[in-house]
Every structure is written in structure tokens, then in C-alpha cells.
Amino acid sequence: MRIKSRFVRNAALAVAVLTILGACERLRPVYEVHSQAVPVAGTPLTLSQVENRIIKAGASLGWLMKPLKPGLVRGTIRRGRHSAVVNIEYDTSAYSILYGSSQRLSEGTGSLETRYEGEKVIHKRYNRYVKNLNRQIETYLLTVGS
């Protein structure tokens, strides 16, 4: 009986340690949005309206949004010593948010010791920035006037 309870306790401890170590892992595969449909609520948006809403969405979250040409906006976010740049390609039917560059976000390629071997990885904070930006763009494309 004593051996069984010791085994259960040790197994539970091992699971807890592995869970904590997994949660502490900071690097994740780079998150990108590919060909996300532009939501349509009524009249379809013009290219200019899509651009304006993307810019407003990013700016509302602290991104510096710079239109480079029709169909392309560069977004830059700076948080403390960290920064990230994304390229947002768009037309009237879809948009993509693609990794541009970053500073101090541990970008690189997953090593043999990680489960992301060979994948492009970055600090999980970058992915959070891009996911928030994507949600905000979706919201602004649906609701904000141009």
C-alpha cells in the first residue's frame, strides 16, 4: 500500500513539473495570418476603406502603421526594449499578416532539443501581439466607419 501511494505521489509530481516547464517555454512557431477573409457586413469595402480600417485597428493597439503602397501596410510595435514589424498585405476580399522582423524577441530556428525543430520560432509575446492585431483588424473591418 505504501509503495503504491509513493508511486502515485511521484507520478503526480513528475506531471506537475513537466506542466510547469512546458508553460515556461518562451519560444513558439512564428504566428502569421494567411488570406483571412475580409468580413462583409452590408456593402463590400473598397481598397481604400480596407486600408484605413487596418491602419486604425493597428493604431488603436499602439502599432505604428505605415502604408507602403496600395495593398501593403507595414506595422511596427515597440514595447520596452522589444519591437516587431509585420507586413499586412490586403485587397478587398482578404488580408494577411506576415512576419517582417523583430528585435530582442529571440527569433530564430527551433533546435534539436525543442519540439519545434527546424521551424521559425520567436518569443511567445510576438504571437500575442499579432493575434491581438488580427482580432482588432477583424473588428474594425466589421464595425468602424471609414
C-alpha positions as CSV (number, residue, x, y, z in Angstrom):
1,M,0.0,0.0,0.0
2,R,2.8,2.4,0.9
3,I,4.7,1.7,-2.3
4,K,1.5,2.4,-4.4
5,S,0.9,5.7,-2.7
6,R,4.5,6.7,-3.1
7,F,4.4,5.8,-6.8
8,V,1.2,7.9,-7.3
9,R,2.7,10.8,-5.4
10,N,5.9,10.7,-7.5
11,A,4.0,10.4,-10.8
12,A,1.8,13.4,-9.9
13,L,4.9,15.4,-9.0
14,A,6.5,14.5,-12.3
15,V,3.4,15.5,-14.2
16,A,3.3,18.8,-12.3
17,V,7.0,19.5,-13.1
18,L,6.6,18.8,-16.8
19,T,3.5,21.0,-16.9
20,I,5.3,23.9,-15.3
21,L,8.3,23.5,-17.6
22,G,6.1,23.5,-20.6
23,A,4.3,26.6,-19.5
24,C,7.7,28.4,-19.0
25,E,8.7,27.7,-22.6
26,R,9.1,31.1,-24.2
27,L,9.6,30.3,-27.9
28,R,6.8,29.3,-30.2
29,P,6.5,29.0,-34.0
30,V,6.0,32.4,-35.7
31,Y,2.3,33.1,-35.9
32,E,1.1,34.5,-39.3
33,V,-2.3,35.2,-40.7
34,H,-2.7,34.0,-44.3
35,S,-5.6,35.0,-46.6
36,Q,-8.0,35.9,-43.8
37,A,-11.3,36.8,-45.5
38,V,-12.4,40.5,-45.1
39,P,-15.7,40.3,-43.3
40,V,-18.6,41.8,-45.1
41,A,-21.3,43.5,-43.2
42,G,-23.5,45.1,-45.9
43,T,-21.8,46.8,-48.8
44,P,-18.3,45.4,-49.7
45,L,-15.4,47.7,-48.7
46,T,-13.2,49.5,-51.2
47,L,-9.5,49.0,-51.1
48,S,-9.1,52.4,-49.5
49,Q,-11.6,51.6,-46.8
50,V,-9.9,48.3,-46.0
51,E,-6.5,50.1,-45.7
52,N,-8.0,52.8,-43.5
53,R,-9.6,50.3,-41.2
54,I,-6.4,48.2,-40.9
55,I,-4.4,51.4,-40.0
56,K,-7.0,52.5,-37.4
57,A,-7.1,49.0,-35.9
58,G,-3.3,48.8,-35.5
59,A,-3.0,52.3,-34.2
60,S,-5.7,51.6,-31.6
61,L,-3.4,49.0,-30.1
62,G,-0.2,51.1,-30.3
63,W,1.1,49.9,-33.6
64,L,2.8,52.4,-35.9
65,M,1.0,51.8,-39.2
66,K,2.6,53.0,-42.4
67,P,1.0,52.4,-45.9
68,L,3.8,51.5,-48.3
69,K,1.6,51.1,-51.4
70,P,-1.9,50.1,-52.2
71,G,-2.4,46.6,-50.8
72,L,0.5,46.8,-48.3
73,V,0.8,48.4,-44.8
74,R,3.8,47.9,-42.5
75,G,3.0,47.8,-38.8
76,T,5.6,48.3,-36.1
77,I,5.1,47.8,-32.4
78,R,7.6,48.7,-29.7
79,R,7.2,47.5,-26.1
80,G,10.1,48.4,-23.8
81,R,13.3,47.0,-25.4
82,H,11.3,44.7,-27.8
83,S,10.0,45.6,-31.2
84,A,8.3,43.7,-34.1
85,V,7.5,44.6,-37.7
86,V,4.8,42.9,-39.7
87,N,3.7,43.4,-43.3
88,I,0.0,43.4,-43.9
89,E,-1.0,42.5,-47.4
90,Y,-4.6,43.1,-48.3
91,D,-7.2,43.5,-51.1
92,T,-11.0,43.9,-50.9
93,S,-11.5,40.2,-50.2
94,A,-8.7,39.1,-47.9
95,Y,-5.7,40.1,-45.8
96,S,-2.5,38.5,-44.5
97,I,-0.3,39.5,-41.6
98,L,3.3,38.3,-42.3
99,Y,6.4,38.5,-40.1
100,G,8.8,41.2,-41.2
101,S,11.4,41.5,-38.5
102,S,11.9,41.8,-34.7
103,Q,14.4,43.0,-32.1
104,R,15.0,41.2,-28.8
105,L,12.3,38.7,-29.3
106,S,14.6,35.7,-29.7
107,E,13.7,34.9,-33.3
108,G,15.4,32.0,-34.9
109,T,15.0,28.4,-35.9
110,G,14.0,25.7,-33.4
111,S,16.8,23.5,-32.3
112,L,17.1,19.7,-32.0
113,E,16.2,19.9,-28.3
114,T,12.8,21.5,-28.9
115,R,9.6,20.3,-30.3
116,Y,9.8,23.0,-33.0
117,E,12.9,21.6,-34.6
118,G,13.6,23.4,-37.9
119,E,10.6,25.7,-37.6
120,K,10.9,29.5,-37.5
121,V,10.4,30.4,-33.8
122,I,10.0,33.6,-31.8
123,H,9.2,34.7,-28.3
124,K,5.5,34.0,-27.5
125,R,5.0,37.7,-26.8
126,Y,5.2,38.4,-30.6
127,N,2.4,35.9,-31.3
128,R,0.3,37.6,-28.7
129,Y,0.8,41.0,-30.4
130,V,-0.1,39.6,-33.8
131,K,-3.2,37.7,-32.6
132,N,-4.4,40.8,-30.9
133,L,-3.8,42.8,-34.1
134,N,-5.7,40.3,-36.1
135,R,-8.7,40.4,-33.8
136,Q,-8.7,44.2,-33.8
137,I,-8.5,44.3,-37.7
138,E,-11.4,41.9,-37.9
139,T,-13.4,44.1,-35.5
140,Y,-12.6,47.3,-37.4
141,L,-13.4,45.8,-40.8
142,L,-16.8,44.9,-39.5
143,T,-17.7,48.0,-37.4
144,V,-15.7,51.1,-37.8
145,G,-16.7,53.8,-40.4
146,S,-14.1,54.8,-42.9
